[in-house]
Amino acid sequence: MLRLTLKPLREVAVKKVLYMLLLFLSAAGTFLAGSWYNQHKMSAGIRPGPPKPLYYVDPMHPAYRSDKPGIAPDCGMQLEPVYAGQLTTVSSSNGSSHLPAGAVQIDAAKQQLFGVRVSSVEETSGAYKLRLLGRVAPDEGRTYKLNAGIEGYIQEVSSVSTGSFVRKDQVLATFAAPNASMTLQTYILNLGAEDRFKKSAAEGTVEGQSMPATNANLQLRLQQLQNLGMSALQMEEIRHTRQIPDTIKIVSPVDGFVLARNVSPGQKFERDAEWFRIADLRRVWILADVFSNDAQYIRPGAKVRVTVPGQFRTLEARVSNVLPQFDTSTQSLKARIEIDNPGYILRPDMFVDVELPVSYSRAIVVPAGAVVDSGSSKTVFVERGEGLFTTRMVETRRRFDDRVEIVKGLEPGERIVVSGNFMVSSESRLKEAVGTYEPAKDPEAHSAQSKTAEREKPQHQLKNMGPGSGDQPLPASSVTPSEHRHGRHSG
């Protein structure tokens, strides 16, 4: 009877233990599920979404913007995005945002693509050729003006014109001057008196003593005829013929070229009118434009080389003087160069190239392409590291062919960009343009960041949360109080 009574009690105790065990496992599973759900929800709220670009810019020209990604129309490069809250573009996110002010980072691939070359600064001495532009001009000492010494009329004109070559004593034109007849008659009378007094002097008579006065009167008449425009050749002709000519001849005084002709048949002219202007071009001048900073290197007597464009011929010349006059139109001085003109290859108003060798002492010189001249300042790009460049202002003085002298801003041994400056300059301007951009504040983004900051907590706190923790409530259990009481009562 006792065995029969203990067996039901033992079965009831086992059932009660199993029921309590199931209840504990159910509560533990519900708690773990709730903890995982809350942790996953918080993690999803913390993880930010992908940023949205504000716009896209051309890496070579930051002023160009586009709302959509694509290819830059000018250089063919990929447009680069600009994000809110960023001061640099995606392309410069590899550390360039931490560069010092005025610096720019360019990788080796871009340097090779755009031909960026770097070279060391040197201090050297040498010589260079100062190139000047010159204009051929007639030698003023070899230019002759034929002017009228009396009023008259042009009778005949030869076929010569401006630019024609004429020989010495060649007749250019004839004119009639009624007022010259008295002078011509007096000249002929003086010639007769000269003959008579020469004969008296040979015979030893008293009239021969007047010979000096006759010679003086004859020289005076010759000078008067010369002033009228009569040539020595025609005066000698009158001496032999002893006749008054109907016209007076205008002849060339030298072999040369006619620079100006101001006569025509039947033309009336006044006294001092210019008939012809003739130049002897066997030796000419070259007037070269010299800037004020280069005038100090030009000395009288210096030898120069003159090249005629298109003829591939070089002539030797000599500097005669640097004229004190200043040309306001070209803002330059004039250097006068004397040169022989064989074959008349140099003509008036022809432009020529002049080369003057100039030596200079030791100085810091760099390629002219290394200096970026903005008009108000001159800068170079100095290499500070592998692909890192900074701008530096410099002062220049003279230019030696394709090199320029640096007087301030660089030291020998420094490495600067000598080719591809436009690429470095564009990258620098891009960095400055993006750096000055102030992104607008997005209210939604700001609110989301605030909520994220408030809800962000270390992951280990989530793992350590348990029942009774004040930081996180317990998850709801799937067992109701009635069931709990009923199970305990059944136990």
KOLVEX-154023 format. One record per residue (C-alpha): residue number from 1; residue in one letter; x, y, z. Coordinates in nm, 2 decimals. Each point is the difference from the previous one (the first is absolute). Layout:
// residues N
[NUM; 'A'; [X; Y; Z]]
...
This chain:
// residues 491
[1; 'M'; [0.00; 0.00; 0.00]]
[2; 'L'; [0.29; 0.23; 0.08]]
[3; 'R'; [0.17; -0.08; -0.33]]
[4; 'L'; [-0.31; 0.08; -0.19]]
[5; 'T'; [-0.03; 0.34; 0.18]]
[6; 'L'; [0.37; 0.10; -0.07]]
[7; 'K'; [-0.01; -0.07; -0.37]]
[8; 'P'; [-0.26; 0.27; -0.09]]
[9; 'L'; [0.19; 0.25; 0.22]]
[10; 'R'; [0.33; -0.07; -0.19]]
[11; 'E'; [-0.17; 0.04; -0.34]]
[12; 'V'; [-0.15; 0.33; 0.11]]
[13; 'A'; [0.34; 0.13; 0.12]]
[14; 'V'; [0.17; -0.09; -0.34]]
[15; 'K'; [-0.27; 0.17; -0.20]]
[16; 'K'; [0.03; 0.31; 0.22]]
[17; 'V'; [0.38; 0.02; -0.06]]
[18; 'L'; [-0.04; -0.05; -0.38]]
[19; 'Y'; [-0.27; 0.27; -0.01]]
[20; 'M'; [0.22; 0.25; 0.19]]
[21; 'L'; [0.29; -0.08; -0.23]]
[22; 'L'; [-0.22; 0.06; -0.31]]
[23; 'L'; [-0.12; 0.32; 0.15]]
[24; 'F'; [0.35; 0.13; 0.06]]
[25; 'L'; [0.12; -0.09; -0.35]]
[26; 'S'; [-0.30; 0.18; -0.15]]
[27; 'A'; [0.07; 0.31; 0.21]]
[28; 'A'; [0.37; 0.00; -0.09]]
[29; 'G'; [-0.08; -0.04; -0.38]]
[30; 'T'; [-0.25; 0.29; 0.02]]
[31; 'F'; [0.26; 0.22; 0.17]]
[32; 'L'; [0.28; -0.08; -0.25]]
[33; 'A'; [-0.23; 0.06; -0.30]]
[34; 'G'; [-0.10; 0.34; 0.14]]
[35; 'S'; [0.36; 0.10; 0.06]]
[36; 'W'; [0.10; -0.10; -0.35]]
[37; 'Y'; [-0.29; 0.20; -0.15]]
[38; 'N'; [0.09; 0.31; 0.19]]
[39; 'Q'; [0.37; -0.03; -0.08]]
[40; 'H'; [-0.07; -0.04; -0.37]]
[41; 'K'; [-0.24; 0.29; -0.01]]
[42; 'M'; [0.26; 0.23; 0.17]]
[43; 'S'; [0.27; -0.11; -0.23]]
[44; 'A'; [-0.21; 0.07; -0.30]]
[45; 'G'; [-0.07; 0.35; 0.13]]
[46; 'I'; [0.37; 0.07; 0.06]]
[47; 'R'; [0.13; -0.11; -0.35]]
[48; 'P'; [-0.01; 0.31; -0.23]]
[49; 'G'; [-0.12; -0.02; -0.36]]
[50; 'P'; [0.22; 0.08; -0.29]]
[51; 'P'; [0.08; 0.37; -0.03]]
[52; 'K'; [-0.17; 0.19; -0.28]]
[53; 'P'; [0.22; 0.23; -0.22]]
[54; 'L'; [-0.10; 0.37; -0.01]]
[55; 'Y'; [0.13; 0.04; -0.35]]
[56; 'Y'; [0.28; -0.11; -0.24]]
[57; 'V'; [0.30; 0.22; -0.10]]
[58; 'D'; [0.26; 0.00; -0.28]]
[59; 'P'; [0.34; -0.08; 0.16]]
[60; 'M'; [0.17; 0.23; -0.24]]
[61; 'H'; [-0.25; 0.29; 0.02]]
[62; 'P'; [-0.18; 0.00; 0.33]]
[63; 'A'; [-0.24; 0.28; -0.12]]
[64; 'Y'; [-0.18; -0.26; -0.22]]
[65; 'R'; [-0.27; -0.19; 0.20]]
[66; 'S'; [-0.25; -0.27; -0.09]]
[67; 'D'; [-0.29; -0.16; 0.18]]
[68; 'K'; [0.08; -0.34; -0.15]]
[69; 'P'; [0.33; -0.20; -0.03]]
[70; 'G'; [0.17; -0.02; -0.34]]
[71; 'I'; [0.30; 0.12; -0.20]]
[72; 'A'; [0.14; 0.35; 0.00]]
[73; 'P'; [-0.06; 0.17; -0.34]]
[74; 'D'; [0.33; 0.18; -0.01]]
[75; 'C'; [0.26; -0.26; 0.11]]
[76; 'G'; [-0.18; -0.33; -0.02]]
[77; 'M'; [0.06; -0.09; 0.37]]
[78; 'Q'; [-0.26; -0.15; 0.23]]
[79; 'L'; [-0.20; 0.25; 0.20]]
[80; 'E'; [0.07; -0.02; 0.37]]
[81; 'P'; [-0.28; 0.01; 0.27]]
[82; 'V'; [-0.01; 0.26; 0.28]]
[83; 'Y'; [-0.19; -0.10; 0.32]]
[84; 'A'; [-0.17; 0.20; 0.27]]
[85; 'G'; [0.23; 0.07; 0.30]]
[86; 'Q'; [0.32; -0.08; -0.20]]
[87; 'L'; [0.26; 0.26; -0.10]]
[88; 'T'; [0.17; -0.22; -0.25]]
[89; 'T'; [-0.11; -0.23; -0.29]]
[90; 'V'; [0.01; -0.37; -0.01]]
[91; 'S'; [0.31; 0.01; -0.21]]
[92; 'S'; [0.19; 0.19; 0.28]]
[93; 'S'; [-0.13; -0.23; 0.28]]
[94; 'N'; [0.33; -0.20; 0.00]]
[95; 'G'; [0.15; 0.24; 0.26]]
[96; 'S'; [-0.01; 0.33; -0.20]]
[97; 'S'; [-0.26; 0.13; 0.25]]
[98; 'H'; [0.28; 0.01; 0.26]]
[99; 'L'; [0.25; 0.19; -0.23]]
[100; 'P'; [0.14; 0.33; 0.11]]
[101; 'A'; [-0.15; 0.32; -0.14]]
[102; 'G'; [0.09; 0.06; -0.36]]
[103; 'A'; [0.12; -0.35; -0.06]]
[104; 'V'; [-0.13; -0.25; -0.26]]
[105; 'Q'; [0.05; -0.37; -0.03]]
[106; 'I'; [0.03; -0.16; -0.35]]
[107; 'D'; [0.06; -0.36; -0.05]]
[108; 'A'; [0.26; -0.14; -0.24]]
[109; 'A'; [-0.26; -0.11; -0.25]]
[110; 'K'; [-0.13; 0.35; -0.04]]
[111; 'Q'; [0.35; 0.14; -0.02]]
[112; 'Q'; [0.09; -0.23; -0.29]]
[113; 'L'; [-0.34; 0.06; -0.17]]
[114; 'F'; [0.04; 0.38; -0.01]]
[115; 'G'; [0.37; 0.01; -0.05]]
[116; 'V'; [0.09; 0.15; 0.34]]
[117; 'R'; [0.38; 0.01; 0.03]]
[118; 'V'; [0.21; 0.10; 0.30]]
[119; 'S'; [0.36; 0.13; -0.01]]
[120; 'S'; [0.25; 0.14; 0.25]]
[121; 'V'; [0.08; 0.37; 0.03]]
[122; 'E'; [0.35; 0.10; -0.12]]
[123; 'E'; [0.23; 0.29; 0.05]]
[124; 'T'; [0.21; 0.05; -0.32]]
[125; 'S'; [0.16; 0.26; -0.23]]
[126; 'G'; [0.02; 0.02; -0.37]]
[127; 'A'; [-0.11; 0.21; -0.30]]
[128; 'Y'; [-0.32; 0.04; -0.19]]
[129; 'K'; [-0.11; 0.18; -0.31]]
[130; 'L'; [-0.20; 0.31; 0.04]]
[131; 'R'; [-0.25; 0.00; -0.29]]
[132; 'L'; [-0.13; 0.34; -0.13]]
[133; 'L'; [-0.23; 0.10; -0.27]]
[134; 'G'; [0.15; 0.26; -0.24]]
[135; 'R'; [-0.12; 0.21; -0.29]]
[136; 'V'; [0.22; 0.11; -0.29]]
[137; 'A'; [0.03; 0.37; -0.05]]
[138; 'P'; [0.21; 0.21; -0.25]]
[139; 'D'; [0.32; 0.15; 0.14]]
[140; 'E'; [-0.08; 0.37; 0.05]]
[141; 'G'; [0.35; 0.09; -0.11]]
[142; 'R'; [-0.06; -0.17; -0.34]]
[143; 'T'; [-0.35; 0.15; -0.06]]
[144; 'Y'; [-0.03; 0.29; -0.25]]
[145; 'K'; [-0.29; 0.23; -0.05]]
[146; 'L'; [-0.04; 0.20; -0.32]]
[147; 'N'; [-0.18; 0.32; 0.08]]
[148; 'A'; [-0.10; 0.30; -0.22]]
[149; 'G'; [0.19; 0.33; 0.05]]
[150; 'I'; [-0.24; 0.21; -0.21]]
[151; 'E'; [-0.35; 0.00; -0.12]]
[152; 'G'; [-0.07; -0.18; -0.33]]
[153; 'Y'; [-0.18; -0.26; -0.21]]
[154; 'I'; [0.09; -0.36; -0.06]]
[155; 'Q'; [0.05; -0.06; -0.37]]
[156; 'E'; [0.10; -0.37; -0.05]]
[157; 'V'; [0.02; -0.29; 0.24]]
[158; 'S'; [0.19; -0.33; -0.05]]
[159; 'S'; [-0.15; -0.34; 0.05]]
[160; 'V'; [0.15; -0.04; 0.35]]
[161; 'S'; [-0.24; -0.05; 0.29]]
[162; 'T'; [0.02; -0.08; 0.37]]
[163; 'G'; [0.22; -0.30; 0.05]]
[164; 'S'; [0.18; 0.03; -0.33]]
[165; 'F'; [0.38; -0.03; -0.01]]
[166; 'V'; [0.18; 0.30; -0.16]]
[167; 'R'; [0.36; 0.08; -0.09]]
[168; 'K'; [0.20; 0.30; 0.09]]
[169; 'D'; [-0.06; 0.30; -0.23]]
[170; 'Q'; [-0.31; -0.17; -0.16]]
[171; 'V'; [-0.26; 0.26; -0.11]]
[172; 'L'; [-0.31; -0.04; 0.21]]
[173; 'A'; [-0.20; 0.30; -0.13]]
[174; 'T'; [0.03; 0.35; -0.15]]
[175; 'F'; [-0.16; 0.33; 0.11]]
[176; 'A'; [-0.03; 0.36; -0.13]]
[177; 'A'; [0.06; 0.29; 0.24]]
[178; 'P'; [-0.04; 0.35; -0.16]]
[179; 'N'; [0.15; 0.17; 0.30]]
[180; 'A'; [0.32; -0.19; -0.05]]
[181; 'S'; [0.09; 0.17; -0.33]]
[182; 'M'; [0.17; 0.29; 0.16]]
[183; 'T'; [0.22; -0.22; 0.20]]
[184; 'L'; [0.09; -0.20; -0.31]]
[185; 'Q'; [0.08; 0.31; -0.20]]
[186; 'T'; [0.23; 0.13; 0.28]]
[187; 'Y'; [0.17; -0.33; 0.01]]
[188; 'I'; [0.07; 0.01; -0.37]]
[189; 'L'; [0.13; 0.36; 0.03]]
[190; 'N'; [0.23; -0.10; 0.28]]
[191; 'L'; [0.13; -0.28; -0.21]]
[192; 'G'; [0.09; 0.25; -0.28]]
[193; 'A'; [0.17; 0.23; 0.25]]
[194; 'E'; [0.20; -0.29; 0.13]]
[195; 'D'; [0.13; -0.08; -0.35]]
[196; 'R'; [0.09; 0.37; -0.06]]
[197; 'F'; [0.18; 0.05; 0.33]]
[198; 'K'; [0.19; -0.33; -0.05]]
[199; 'K'; [0.13; 0.13; -0.34]]
[200; 'S'; [0.10; 0.34; 0.16]]
[201; 'A'; [0.18; -0.17; 0.28]]
[202; 'A'; [0.19; -0.21; -0.26]]
[203; 'E'; [0.10; 0.32; -0.18]]
[204; 'G'; [0.09; 0.18; 0.32]]
[205; 'T'; [-0.25; 0.29; -0.04]]
[206; 'V'; [-0.17; 0.18; 0.29]]
[207; 'E'; [-0.33; -0.17; -0.06]]
[208; 'G'; [0.15; -0.33; 0.10]]
[209; 'Q'; [0.02; 0.13; 0.36]]
[210; 'S'; [-0.38; -0.03; 0.02]]
[211; 'M'; [0.01; -0.38; -0.04]]
[212; 'P'; [-0.06; -0.08; 0.37]]
[213; 'A'; [-0.32; 0.21; 0.02]]
[214; 'T'; [-0.13; -0.17; -0.32]]
[215; 'N'; [0.06; -0.34; 0.14]]
[216; 'A'; [-0.19; 0.10; 0.32]]
[217; 'N'; [-0.30; 0.12; -0.21]]
[218; 'L'; [0.01; -0.32; -0.20]]
[219; 'Q'; [-0.01; -0.22; 0.31]]
[220; 'L'; [-0.29; 0.20; 0.13]]
[221; 'R'; [-0.20; -0.06; -0.32]]
[222; 'L'; [0.08; -0.37; 0.01]]
[223; 'Q'; [-0.13; -0.02; 0.35]]
[224; 'Q'; [-0.32; 0.18; -0.10]]
[225; 'L'; [-0.06; -0.24; -0.29]]
[226; 'Q'; [0.06; -0.30; 0.23]]
[227; 'N'; [-0.26; 0.15; 0.24]]
[228; 'L'; [-0.25; 0.02; -0.28]]
[229; 'G'; [0.03; -0.38; -0.05]]
[230; 'M'; [0.25; -0.01; -0.29]]
[231; 'S'; [0.25; -0.28; 0.00]]
[232; 'A'; [0.37; 0.04; -0.04]]
[233; 'L'; [-0.02; -0.19; -0.32]]
[234; 'Q'; [-0.24; 0.25; -0.16]]
[235; 'M'; [0.20; 0.30; 0.13]]
[236; 'E'; [0.31; -0.15; -0.17]]
[237; 'E'; [-0.21; -0.04; -0.31]]
[238; 'I'; [-0.09; 0.37; 0.00]]
[239; 'R'; [0.37; 0.09; 0.05]]
[240; 'H'; [0.08; -0.17; -0.33]]
[241; 'T'; [-0.31; 0.12; -0.20]]
[242; 'R'; [-0.04; 0.34; 0.15]]
[243; 'Q'; [-0.37; -0.02; -0.06]]
[244; 'I'; [-0.30; 0.04; 0.23]]
[245; 'P'; [-0.18; -0.34; 0.01]]
[246; 'D'; [-0.38; -0.01; -0.05]]
[247; 'T'; [-0.04; -0.24; 0.30]]
[248; 'I'; [0.20; -0.10; 0.30]]
[249; 'K'; [0.07; -0.37; 0.06]]
[250; 'I'; [-0.07; -0.19; 0.32]]
[251; 'V'; [0.26; -0.28; 0.03]]
[252; 'S'; [0.08; -0.27; 0.26]]
[253; 'P'; [0.29; 0.09; 0.22]]
[254; 'V'; [0.08; -0.37; 0.08]]
[255; 'D'; [-0.06; -0.36; -0.09]]
[256; 'G'; [-0.30; -0.10; 0.21]]
[257; 'F'; [-0.37; -0.06; 0.03]]
[258; 'V'; [-0.28; 0.25; -0.03]]
[259; 'L'; [-0.18; 0.02; 0.33]]
[260; 'A'; [-0.24; 0.27; -0.10]]
[261; 'R'; [-0.11; 0.17; -0.33]]
[262; 'N'; [-0.21; 0.32; 0.02]]
[263; 'V'; [0.00; 0.13; -0.36]]
[264; 'S'; [-0.22; -0.04; -0.31]]
[265; 'P'; [0.00; 0.17; -0.34]]
[266; 'G'; [-0.14; 0.36; 0.01]]
[267; 'Q'; [0.01; 0.02; 0.37]]
[268; 'K'; [0.06; 0.34; 0.16]]
[269; 'F'; [0.23; -0.01; 0.30]]
[270; 'E'; [0.09; 0.25; 0.26]]
[271; 'R'; [0.34; 0.07; 0.15]]
[272; 'D'; [0.13; -0.26; 0.24]]
[273; 'A'; [-0.24; -0.27; -0.15]]
[274; 'E'; [0.15; -0.35; 0.01]]
[275; 'W'; [0.03; -0.16; -0.35]]
[276; 'F'; [0.17; -0.33; 0.08]]
[277; 'R'; [0.15; -0.18; 0.30]]
[278; 'I'; [0.28; -0.26; -0.08]]
[279; 'A'; [0.18; -0.23; 0.24]]
[280; 'D'; [0.33; -0.18; -0.05]]
[281; 'L'; [-0.08; -0.35; 0.15]]
[282; 'R'; [0.35; -0.15; -0.03]]
[283; 'R'; [0.02; 0.06; 0.38]]
[284; 'V'; [-0.32; 0.02; 0.22]]
[285; 'W'; [-0.12; 0.02; 0.35]]
[286; 'I'; [-0.19; -0.25; 0.21]]
[287; 'L'; [-0.21; 0.15; 0.28]]
[288; 'A'; [-0.06; -0.28; 0.26]]
[289; 'D'; [-0.26; 0.02; 0.28]]
[290; 'V'; [0.17; -0.04; 0.34]]
[291; 'F'; [-0.20; -0.02; 0.32]]
[292; 'S'; [0.13; 0.21; 0.28]]
[293; 'N'; [0.12; -0.30; 0.21]]
[294; 'D'; [0.21; -0.13; -0.30]]
[295; 'A'; [0.15; 0.33; -0.10]]
[296; 'Q'; [0.28; -0.04; 0.26]]
[297; 'Y'; [0.15; -0.29; -0.20]]
[298; 'I'; [0.03; 0.19; -0.32]]
[299; 'R'; [0.33; 0.20; -0.05]]
[300; 'P'; [0.11; 0.20; -0.30]]
[301; 'G'; [0.24; -0.21; -0.21]]
[302; 'A'; [-0.16; -0.33; 0.10]]
[303; 'K'; [-0.02; -0.25; -0.29]]
[304; 'V'; [-0.34; -0.15; -0.08]]
[305; 'R'; [-0.14; -0.24; -0.25]]
[306; 'V'; [-0.29; 0.10; -0.23]]
[307; 'T'; [-0.22; -0.26; -0.17]]
[308; 'V'; [-0.24; 0.08; -0.28]]
[309; 'P'; [-0.32; -0.21; 0.05]]
[310; 'G'; [-0.06; -0.24; -0.28]]
[311; 'Q'; [0.34; 0.05; -0.17]]
[312; 'F'; [0.21; -0.22; 0.24]]
[313; 'R'; [0.28; 0.25; -0.02]]
[314; 'T'; [0.20; 0.15; 0.29]]
[315; 'L'; [0.19; 0.33; -0.01]]
[316; 'E'; [0.24; 0.14; 0.25]]
[317; 'A'; [-0.07; 0.35; 0.14]]
[318; 'R'; [0.12; 0.24; 0.27]]
[319; 'V'; [-0.20; 0.20; 0.26]]
[320; 'S'; [0.07; 0.37; -0.06]]
[321; 'N'; [-0.21; 0.15; 0.28]]
[322; 'V'; [-0.30; -0.04; 0.23]]
[323; 'L'; [-0.23; 0.30; -0.07]]
[324; 'P'; [-0.13; 0.19; 0.30]]
[325; 'Q'; [-0.35; 0.03; -0.15]]
[326; 'F'; [-0.27; -0.22; 0.15]]
[327; 'D'; [-0.27; -0.14; -0.22]]
[328; 'T'; [-0.33; 0.02; 0.18]]
[329; 'S'; [-0.18; -0.23; -0.24]]
[330; 'T'; [0.23; -0.29; 0.06]]
[331; 'Q'; [0.13; 0.10; 0.34]]
[332; 'S'; [0.36; -0.05; -0.11]]
[333; 'L'; [0.32; 0.17; -0.09]]
[334; 'K'; [0.16; 0.00; -0.34]]
[335; 'A'; [0.35; -0.15; -0.07]]
[336; 'R'; [0.16; 0.12; -0.32]]
[337; 'I'; [0.19; -0.27; -0.19]]
[338; 'E'; [0.22; 0.07; -0.30]]
[339; 'I'; [0.03; -0.27; -0.26]]
[340; 'D'; [0.13; -0.04; -0.36]]
[341; 'N'; [-0.26; -0.09; -0.25]]
[342; 'P'; [0.15; -0.22; -0.27]]
[343; 'G'; [-0.23; -0.05; -0.30]]
[344; 'Y'; [-0.26; 0.23; 0.16]]
[345; 'I'; [-0.16; -0.30; 0.19]]
[346; 'L'; [-0.11; 0.24; 0.27]]
[347; 'R'; [-0.27; 0.25; -0.10]]
[348; 'P'; [-0.15; 0.28; 0.20]]
[349; 'D'; [-0.28; -0.10; 0.25]]
[350; 'M'; [0.10; -0.36; -0.02]]
[351; 'F'; [-0.02; -0.19; 0.33]]
[352; 'V'; [0.30; -0.21; 0.10]]
[353; 'D'; [0.11; -0.22; 0.30]]
[354; 'V'; [0.29; 0.13; 0.21]]
[355; 'E'; [0.20; -0.23; 0.23]]
[356; 'L'; [0.24; 0.15; 0.26]]
[357; 'P'; [0.21; -0.24; 0.21]]
[358; 'V'; [-0.02; 0.08; 0.37]]
[359; 'S'; [0.18; -0.17; 0.29]]
[360; 'Y'; [-0.12; -0.02; 0.35]]
[361; 'S'; [0.16; -0.10; 0.33]]
[362; 'R'; [-0.10; -0.28; 0.24]]
[363; 'A'; [-0.38; 0.02; 0.07]]
[364; 'I'; [-0.29; -0.23; 0.08]]
[365; 'V'; [-0.17; -0.08; -0.33]]
[366; 'V'; [-0.30; -0.22; -0.07]]
[367; 'P'; [-0.20; -0.08; -0.32]]
[368; 'A'; [-0.24; 0.27; -0.09]]
[369; 'G'; [-0.28; -0.25; 0.00]]
[370; 'A'; [0.05; -0.07; 0.37]]
[371; 'V'; [-0.13; 0.35; 0.10]]
[372; 'V'; [-0.37; 0.06; 0.00]]
[373; 'D'; [-0.05; 0.37; -0.07]]
[374; 'S'; [-0.35; 0.12; 0.10]]
[375; 'G'; [0.08; 0.36; -0.07]]
[376; 'S'; [0.00; 0.11; 0.36]]
[377; 'S'; [0.22; -0.27; 0.14]]
[378; 'K'; [0.24; -0.27; -0.12]]
[379; 'T'; [0.00; -0.35; 0.16]]
[380; 'V'; [0.16; -0.34; -0.04]]
[381; 'F'; [-0.10; -0.34; 0.13]]
[382; 'V'; [0.26; -0.15; 0.24]]
[383; 'E'; [0.01; -0.38; 0.06]]
[384; 'R'; [-0.02; -0.07; 0.38]]
[385; 'G'; [-0.03; -0.38; -0.03]]
[386; 'E'; [-0.11; -0.28; -0.23]]
[387; 'G'; [-0.28; 0.16; -0.20]]
[388; 'L'; [-0.04; 0.29; 0.25]]
[389; 'F'; [0.03; 0.35; -0.14]]
[390; 'T'; [-0.03; 0.35; 0.16]]
[391; 'T'; [-0.02; 0.34; -0.16]]
[392; 'R'; [0.27; 0.26; 0.07]]
[393; 'M'; [0.02; 0.36; -0.12]]
[394; 'V'; [0.33; 0.10; -0.17]]
[395; 'E'; [0.15; 0.32; -0.15]]
[396; 'T'; [0.16; -0.01; -0.34]]
[397; 'R'; [0.24; 0.23; -0.19]]
[398; 'R'; [0.15; -0.09; -0.34]]
[399; 'R'; [-0.11; -0.25; -0.25]]
[400; 'F'; [0.27; -0.20; -0.18]]
[401; 'D'; [-0.16; -0.15; -0.31]]
[402; 'D'; [-0.23; -0.27; 0.15]]
[403; 'R'; [0.13; 0.05; 0.36]]
[404; 'V'; [-0.07; 0.26; 0.26]]
[405; 'E'; [0.21; 0.13; 0.29]]
[406; 'I'; [-0.15; -0.04; 0.35]]
[407; 'V'; [0.12; 0.26; 0.25]]
[408; 'K'; [-0.22; -0.09; 0.30]]
[409; 'G'; [-0.20; -0.31; 0.10]]
[410; 'L'; [0.21; -0.30; -0.09]]
[411; 'E'; [0.32; -0.16; 0.11]]
[412; 'P'; [0.24; -0.22; -0.20]]
[413; 'G'; [-0.09; -0.37; 0.03]]
[414; 'E'; [-0.37; 0.04; 0.05]]
[415; 'R'; [-0.22; -0.19; -0.24]]
[416; 'I'; [-0.27; 0.18; -0.19]]
[417; 'V'; [-0.26; -0.08; -0.27]]
[418; 'V'; [0.15; 0.10; -0.34]]
[419; 'S'; [-0.27; -0.15; -0.23]]
[420; 'G'; [-0.37; -0.07; 0.03]]
[421; 'N'; [-0.06; 0.30; 0.24]]
[422; 'F'; [-0.36; 0.03; -0.13]]
[423; 'M'; [-0.08; -0.34; 0.16]]
[424; 'V'; [0.14; 0.09; 0.33]]
[425; 'S'; [-0.16; 0.35; -0.01]]
[426; 'S'; [-0.34; -0.15; -0.08]]
[427; 'E'; [0.03; -0.25; 0.29]]
[428; 'S'; [0.09; 0.29; 0.23]]
[429; 'R'; [-0.29; 0.22; -0.12]]
[430; 'L'; [-0.24; -0.30; 0.04]]
[431; 'K'; [0.11; -0.05; 0.36]]
[432; 'E'; [-0.04; 0.37; 0.07]]
[433; 'A'; [-0.34; 0.01; -0.16]]
[434; 'V'; [-0.14; -0.30; 0.19]]
[435; 'G'; [0.16; 0.12; 0.32]]
[436; 'T'; [-0.19; 0.33; -0.02]]
[437; 'Y'; [-0.33; -0.19; -0.05]]
[438; 'E'; [-0.22; 0.00; 0.31]]
[439; 'P'; [-0.26; -0.28; -0.03]]
[440; 'A'; [-0.36; 0.08; 0.10]]
[441; 'K'; [-0.13; -0.17; 0.32]]
[442; 'D'; [-0.25; -0.28; -0.08]]
[443; 'P'; [-0.27; 0.00; 0.28]]
[444; 'E'; [-0.08; -0.37; -0.05]]
[445; 'A'; [0.36; -0.10; 0.00]]
[446; 'H'; [0.07; 0.20; 0.31]]
[447; 'S'; [-0.30; -0.15; 0.18]]
[448; 'A'; [0.11; -0.35; -0.10]]
[449; 'Q'; [0.35; 0.06; 0.13]]
[450; 'S'; [-0.14; 0.13; 0.33]]
[451; 'K'; [-0.22; -0.31; 0.05]]
[452; 'T'; [0.29; -0.23; -0.09]]
[453; 'A'; [0.23; 0.17; 0.25]]
[454; 'E'; [-0.26; -0.04; 0.27]]
[455; 'R'; [-0.07; -0.36; -0.07]]
[456; 'E'; [0.36; -0.11; -0.06]]
[457; 'K'; [0.14; -0.21; 0.28]]
[458; 'P'; [0.28; -0.26; 0.04]]
[459; 'Q'; [-0.09; -0.34; -0.12]]
[460; 'H'; [0.12; -0.17; 0.32]]
[461; 'Q'; [-0.27; 0.18; 0.20]]
[462; 'L'; [-0.27; -0.17; -0.21]]
[463; 'K'; [0.15; -0.34; 0.07]]
[464; 'N'; [0.02; 0.06; 0.38]]
[465; 'M'; [-0.37; 0.11; 0.02]]
[466; 'G'; [-0.21; -0.24; 0.20]]
[467; 'P'; [-0.31; -0.02; 0.22]]
[468; 'G'; [-0.02; 0.28; 0.24]]
[469; 'S'; [0.23; 0.22; -0.19]]
[470; 'G'; [-0.11; 0.37; 0.01]]
[471; 'D'; [0.14; 0.07; -0.35]]
[472; 'Q'; [-0.22; -0.23; -0.20]]
[473; 'P'; [-0.34; -0.15; 0.09]]
[474; 'L'; [-0.06; -0.37; -0.01]]
[475; 'P'; [-0.17; -0.15; -0.30]]
[476; 'A'; [-0.36; -0.10; 0.03]]
[477; 'S'; [-0.05; -0.37; 0.10]]
[478; 'S'; [-0.22; -0.23; -0.20]]
[479; 'V'; [-0.14; -0.16; 0.32]]
[480; 'T'; [-0.29; 0.18; 0.16]]
[481; 'P'; [-0.04; 0.04; 0.38]]
[482; 'S'; [-0.30; -0.23; 0.01]]
[483; 'E'; [0.20; -0.27; -0.17]]
[484; 'H'; [0.28; 0.05; 0.24]]
[485; 'R'; [-0.23; -0.03; 0.29]]
[486; 'H'; [-0.17; -0.30; -0.14]]
[487; 'G'; [0.32; -0.18; -0.06]]
[488; 'R'; [0.12; 0.07; 0.35]]
[489; 'H'; [-0.34; -0.12; 0.14]]
[490; 'S'; [0.02; -0.31; -0.21]]
[491; 'G'; [0.35; -0.06; 0.13]]
